[in-house]
């Protein structure tokens, strides 16, 4: 009997049959972490959005910057989201971020890819980078959920990934636990471009994250990137917290 020279390769359909997934939202058995019915019901983006911050706007303002962005323009130029951060989608983000359900990241990246490609006239970035975690939080969690999302998104869009472009030089409190009026101050000076980073002069950078709430973290990052020479910064975020 000849010796096996390579590991046994199981057909994908057989593996899915032997190791089925359960939908995170409804529990239905299938071959994806979120079943097609739940994906259709909860992660389709249909409302007009401000092209800068991705907050909802009225139909008559579709494609225009909202009043908040006109009054106080952020450092970033555009934001694309896949869906709202609201029940039950918030469970997906929490399972990825705190539950180590890393299988959700490629699924979320596909939803985000579809949203990006559906934006008419949107210029794709030259490179992608994830929002960085501080060393202490990275050790506690064991992974950076933004990087887990950025990896498959990079492959899906064919855009180079720069996973160490940005560093978090200050350990800050989680924005979710900081009063809204203090969030801008909480992240001020927290980020920097890595000393050995590639040149950003004239480049378009896509910043990838799982959720966007106030936008102060992404605004701070965009400012850092532009001071380093970036010409344009686009946020690519799976879910956006609706305004109160």
C-alpha positions as CSV (number, residue, x, y, z in Angstrom):
1,X,0.0,0.0,0.0
2,X,1.5,3.4,-1.0
3,X,2.2,5.8,1.8
4,X,0.1,9.0,1.9
5,X,2.2,11.9,0.7
6,X,-0.2,14.6,1.8
7,X,-2.9,15.2,4.3
8,X,-6.3,13.9,3.4
9,X,-8.4,16.6,1.8
10,X,-12.1,16.6,2.7
11,X,-14.6,18.1,0.3
12,X,-16.1,21.3,1.6
13,X,-19.7,19.9,1.3
14,X,-18.8,16.9,3.4
15,X,-17.1,19.0,6.1
16,X,-20.2,21.3,6.2
17,X,-22.4,18.2,6.6
18,X,-20.3,16.7,9.4
19,X,-19.7,20.0,11.2
20,X,-22.7,22.2,10.6
21,X,-22.9,25.8,11.8
22,X,-25.7,27.3,14.0
23,X,-26.9,30.8,13.1
24,X,-25.7,33.1,15.8
25,X,-29.0,35.1,15.6
26,X,-31.7,32.4,15.3
27,X,-30.0,29.1,15.9
28,X,-30.9,27.5,12.6
29,X,-28.5,24.9,11.3
30,X,-26.6,25.8,8.1
31,X,-23.2,26.3,6.6
32,X,-22.6,29.9,7.7
33,X,-22.4,31.7,11.1
34,X,-25.5,33.8,10.1
35,X,-28.2,32.1,8.0
36,X,-29.4,33.7,4.8
37,X,-32.8,34.7,6.3
38,X,-31.2,36.6,9.2
39,X,-28.7,38.2,6.9
40,X,-31.5,39.4,4.6
41,X,-33.6,40.6,7.5
42,X,-31.0,42.4,9.6
43,X,-27.9,43.4,7.6
44,X,-29.2,45.0,4.5
45,X,-28.5,48.7,4.3
46,X,-31.4,50.6,2.7
47,X,-31.5,54.0,4.3
48,X,-29.8,57.1,2.8
49,X,-26.6,58.0,4.8
50,X,-24.3,60.9,5.1
51,X,-21.3,60.0,2.9
52,X,-18.9,61.4,5.5
53,X,-20.1,59.9,8.9
54,X,-22.7,57.4,7.7
55,X,-25.4,58.6,10.0
56,X,-28.9,58.4,8.5
57,X,-30.2,61.4,6.5
58,X,-33.6,62.2,4.9
59,X,-34.2,61.0,1.3
60,X,-33.9,64.6,0.0
61,X,-30.4,64.7,1.4
62,X,-29.1,61.5,0.0
63,X,-25.5,61.9,-1.1
64,X,-25.0,65.1,0.9
65,X,-23.1,65.7,4.1
66,X,-25.2,66.0,7.2
67,X,-25.5,69.2,9.2
68,X,-23.1,67.8,11.9
69,X,-20.3,67.1,9.3
70,X,-20.9,70.5,7.7
71,X,-20.7,72.3,11.0
72,X,-17.6,70.4,12.4
73,X,-15.9,68.5,9.5
74,X,-14.1,65.4,10.7
75,X,-10.6,64.5,9.6
76,X,-11.9,61.5,7.6
77,X,-13.4,61.9,4.2
78,X,-16.0,59.1,4.0
79,X,-17.5,56.2,5.9
80,X,-19.0,53.0,4.6
81,X,-21.0,50.7,6.9
82,X,-22.7,47.4,6.4
83,X,-25.5,47.9,8.9
84,X,-26.7,49.6,12.1
85,X,-25.3,48.5,15.4
86,X,-28.7,47.6,16.9
87,X,-30.5,44.5,18.1
88,X,-29.9,41.7,17.0
89,X,-26.8,42.7,15.0
90,X,-25.0,44.0,18.1
91,X,-24.8,40.3,19.2
92,X,-22.6,39.6,16.2
93,X,-20.1,42.4,17.1
94,X,-20.1,41.3,20.8
95,X,-19.5,37.7,19.9
96,X,-16.6,38.6,17.7
97,X,-15.1,41.1,20.1
98,X,-15.5,39.4,23.4
99,X,-16.6,35.8,22.5
100,X,-13.7,34.8,20.2
101,X,-16.2,33.8,17.5
102,X,-13.6,34.5,14.8
103,X,-15.6,32.7,12.2
104,X,-17.9,35.7,12.2
105,X,-15.1,38.0,10.8
106,X,-15.0,36.7,7.2
107,X,-18.8,36.7,7.1
108,X,-18.9,40.3,8.4
109,X,-16.1,41.2,5.9
110,X,-18.3,39.9,3.0
111,X,-21.2,42.1,4.1
112,X,-18.9,45.1,4.3
113,X,-17.4,44.3,0.9
114,X,-20.9,44.3,-0.6
115,X,-21.7,47.6,1.0
116,X,-18.4,49.1,-0.3
117,X,-18.9,47.9,-3.9
118,X,-22.5,49.2,-3.8
119,X,-21.4,52.8,-3.2
120,X,-21.5,54.5,-6.5
121,X,-18.5,56.7,-7.2
122,X,-16.6,55.5,-4.1
123,X,-12.8,55.4,-4.8
124,X,-11.3,52.3,-3.3
125,X,-8.4,52.9,-0.9
126,X,-4.8,52.2,-1.8
127,X,-4.3,50.2,1.4
128,X,-6.2,49.0,4.5
129,X,-5.3,49.2,8.1
130,X,-7.2,48.1,11.2
131,X,-7.8,50.2,14.3
132,X,-5.0,49.1,16.6
133,X,-5.5,47.7,20.1
134,X,-3.1,48.6,23.0
135,X,-0.7,45.9,24.2
136,X,-2.5,45.3,27.4
137,X,-5.9,44.8,25.8
138,X,-4.4,42.7,23.0
139,X,-2.9,40.4,25.6
140,X,-6.2,40.1,27.5
141,X,-8.2,39.4,24.4
142,X,-5.7,37.4,22.4
143,X,-6.6,39.0,19.0
144,X,-7.6,42.3,17.5
145,X,-11.1,42.0,16.1
146,X,-10.5,44.9,13.7
147,X,-7.5,43.0,12.2
148,X,-9.6,39.8,12.0
149,X,-12.1,41.8,9.9
150,X,-9.5,43.6,7.8
151,X,-7.7,40.4,6.7
152,X,-10.6,38.9,4.7
153,X,-11.8,42.4,3.6
154,X,-8.3,43.0,2.1
155,X,-8.5,39.7,0.2
156,X,-12.1,40.3,-1.0
157,X,-11.3,43.8,-2.4
158,X,-7.8,43.0,-3.6
159,X,-6.3,45.9,-1.5
160,X,-3.0,45.6,0.3
161,X,-3.2,45.2,4.1
162,X,-0.9,47.2,6.4
163,X,-1.6,45.6,9.8
164,X,1.1,47.5,11.7
165,X,0.7,50.9,10.0
166,X,-0.8,52.4,13.1
167,X,0.1,51.9,16.8
168,X,-1.8,52.8,20.0
169,X,0.8,54.6,22.1
170,X,-1.5,55.3,25.0
171,X,-3.7,52.7,26.8
172,X,-7.1,54.4,27.0
173,X,-10.4,53.5,28.6
174,X,-12.8,51.8,26.3
175,X,-14.9,54.4,24.5
176,X,-18.1,52.5,25.4
177,X,-17.4,53.2,29.1
178,X,-16.6,56.9,28.7
179,X,-19.2,59.6,28.9
180,X,-20.1,61.0,25.4
181,X,-18.7,64.4,26.2
182,X,-15.3,62.9,27.2
183,X,-14.8,60.6,24.3
184,X,-12.8,63.0,22.1
185,X,-10.4,63.8,25.0
186,X,-10.1,60.1,25.9
187,X,-8.4,59.3,22.5
188,X,-6.5,62.5,22.0
189,X,-2.9,61.6,21.3
190,X,-3.5,57.9,21.7
191,X,-2.4,56.8,18.2
192,X,0.7,57.2,16.0
193,X,2.0,56.0,12.6
194,X,4.6,53.3,13.2
195,X,8.2,54.5,12.8
196,X,8.9,51.9,10.1
197,X,5.7,52.5,8.2
198,X,5.6,52.9,4.5
199,X,5.2,56.4,3.0
200,X,1.7,57.7,3.0
201,X,2.3,60.8,0.9
202,X,-0.7,61.2,-1.4
203,X,-2.2,57.9,-0.6
204,X,-5.8,56.9,0.2
205,X,-6.0,54.9,3.4
206,X,-9.0,52.7,4.5
207,X,-9.4,52.3,8.2
208,X,-11.2,49.1,9.2
209,X,-13.2,48.6,12.4
210,X,-16.0,46.5,13.7
211,X,-18.3,49.3,15.1
212,X,-18.4,53.1,15.0
213,X,-20.2,55.0,17.8
214,X,-19.3,58.7,18.3
215,X,-16.6,58.6,15.5
216,X,-14.0,60.3,17.8
217,X,-11.6,57.3,17.6
218,X,-11.8,57.3,13.8
219,X,-11.5,61.1,13.6
220,X,-8.3,60.9,15.7
221,X,-6.8,58.2,13.6
222,X,-7.7,60.1,10.4
223,X,-5.9,63.2,11.7
224,X,-2.8,61.1,12.5
225,X,-2.8,59.6,9.0
226,X,-3.3,63.0,7.3
227,X,-0.5,64.6,9.3
228,X,1.7,61.7,8.0
229,X,0.8,62.6,4.4
230,X,-2.3,60.6,3.6
231,X,-4.5,62.4,1.0
232,X,-7.7,60.7,1.9
233,X,-9.1,58.5,4.7
234,X,-12.2,56.3,4.4
235,X,-13.7,54.4,7.3
236,X,-14.8,50.9,6.5
237,X,-16.9,49.7,9.4
238,X,-19.2,46.8,9.8
239,X,-21.8,48.5,12.1
240,X,-22.7,52.1,13.0
241,X,-24.5,53.0,16.2
242,X,-27.6,55.0,15.3
243,X,-27.7,58.6,16.7
244,X,-29.9,59.1,19.8
